Amino acid sequence: MNRNPYQGLPDHQFWRRAVAGIEPFLFDPVTSTKFTIGRNERVATAGSCFAQHISNRLVRHGFNYYVPEAGEQLPEDQRKALNYGVFSARFGNLYTTRQLLQLFQECFDGRTAAEAVWQREDGRFVAALRPQITPAGYSSEDEVLAERKPHLAAVRRMFEDCDIFVFTLGLTESWRSRLDGTAYPLAPGVSGGGFDPERHEFVNLDVMEVMADLDEFLRRLKGVNPRIKVILTVSPVPLVATYEPRNVLVATTYSKSVLRVAAETAYRKYDWVDYFPSYEIITGNYNNSAYYEADYRGINAIGVDHAMRCFLAHYTDIGAGKAKPAAAFVAPTSNDDVICDEEAIEQIRV
Amino acid sequence: MRRVKEGHPKLQEHKSWLLLFNCQAQGFANCLTLLCPEIQVEYYDPPSYRRNAEAIMSRLDSYDRILVAPRVERSQNIELTGRANVWRVPSLFFQAYHPDLCYLSTTGLLSKGPLGPHYHSAIAFSAFCRGLNEQETAGLYREDVYEALGYFNYWDRAVTELVEEFASHGIDIRESLVNWSRGGPFMHTINHPRIHCLRDVAKAVIRRAGLAVNDTDVLPHDNLAVAPVYPVFPEVGSRLGVRGSYLFKGAGSFLLKGLQEFISASIDISRNADALTPSVPGFFPMLEKTKAIIEVIK
């Protein structure tokens, strides 16, 4: 028998059939999922910005986006201004797995940061671990610290009570405290505080570090919430800048590769951790960069729509088993009627 | 229409081709010329064919190759039976980007639409028939209405029908169609393709004839872009990977109309027309369905 091992494999395993030979908007890299999302299941989101798209779409389609820190006591405009609901709690962007792990440790181990509060140039104070969450800042350091406690309680509820946790891995480059290793979302001095080489340092997490942080977080999350299921995605947004003395695209490739490997490793290790390939949908060369804005960095609505079509089709009951309304086609045999008359044709003789 | 290149080094090798096509004739002929200088194309669209029919038919034997669009052959009653040098090449018709576009007629003739020639909105016309005012009509251009009308489900069938129609005449355009879908909407309207599509059809025909195709990125001007351009509605576009809008381009002008202005012009036409009807057979089902759904929604 002269069979080769690729004979008989499904279409999605061949580039020509799955990528090159189909219309780009029909590209669907999801071949199976480990679980689906029920209408009543609590879905929490964190990480970089793509997780927000998932929560927005789930809300729009009537799913249960879990927001234990929702600011119900505030009027809607204030809730929006104070970034309530952007993620499941007001932790802001968690770009790195180190930030995610240390947030978990704050909630469950009482971890504290040596430098938790930064002062801005306008004299106001902000939380070093979420410096942009309250745009107006705070009048005192104590006010910042006082808000941390109820916030962490909400985050703890999120970890303990959600059914599905969606996390988007964003960056490997980070700034941290030399005093206790605390990872900041932004470099000191960008949105408060000030860079001090004695107290702060740049770090570009390597693949072993990211894998270790992610693995520790996942194991501990499962420990406090045994029914949890996790969906990992990798942000397709390139680095706005690198601190490495290298070209920013080279640094982006490294960073995203590390994150992709870490996500894949967790996906292969745990049967309750899934990987959703929004990164491939957006960055794949099949779409000729059509899903990026003119700056080749921002993701446009068409790209988000594509990724979310795939997400909803595979993880939810939307589209599955529901009869689609039929298109009222003009039959080709009748197309003799579809003509341009003399006057119309005269206009195009140019 | 006859075009001879004097002094061309390969003049003695010229093949004389006759092209009987629809409104895509000029662009198609330009593409044939661009891609294969050996072909000397004489082209006619239906009105120019009608004016010259007798003369054309009298010299049919003089052409090396006759290309005819089956729809034009039928509608103009062109008798080409038994001629071995006739190739039938379908004109491009593709509804998936513009499922709302339809034709109407009044007193037996195609009715002019708000963009000049015959293009109408099935929703605007159906809403008028059901007594909706301008504001109510504008409110129907939305996602759930499109969903109910099946506007999001045209693609697969449109592709299948186009590919099969070409295949039935010996032309494989599947790969070209995938390429077209990568660069934005490839149709201006349901029967007006962008020029690069005609370039690819021309390429396929030239290759079928065993002639060499010029390797060039040059494209003839897109004369059909002068005609109306119906927008791909954003809700449809987002499902087909293209940017959409509600900006309608009229004939012979580059002044765009917004949805409100387009609806207003549509209603004026419906109001003033002498018995505007969906009497163009192909569009009966979609207009009946649209009216029925609007009746439920309103």
Interface residues (C-beta under 8 A of the other chain):
Chain A: A20 G21 I22 E23 P24 F25 N287 N288 A290 A301 I302 D305 H306 R309 K324 P325 A326 A327 A328 F329 V330 A331 P332 S334 N335 D336 D337 V338 I339 C340 D341 E342 E343 A344 I345 E346 Q347 I348 R349 V350
Chain B: N22 C23 Q26 D45 P46 P47 R71 R74 S75 F93 Q95 P99 Y103 L110 G116 P117 H118 E147 A148 L149 G150 Y151 F152 N153 Y154 W155 R157 A158 V159 E161 E165 E175 L177 V178 S181 R182 G183 I190 N191 H221 N223 L224 V226 A227 G237 S238 R239 L240 G241 V242 R243 A251 G252 V280 P281 G282 F283 P285 M286 K289 T290
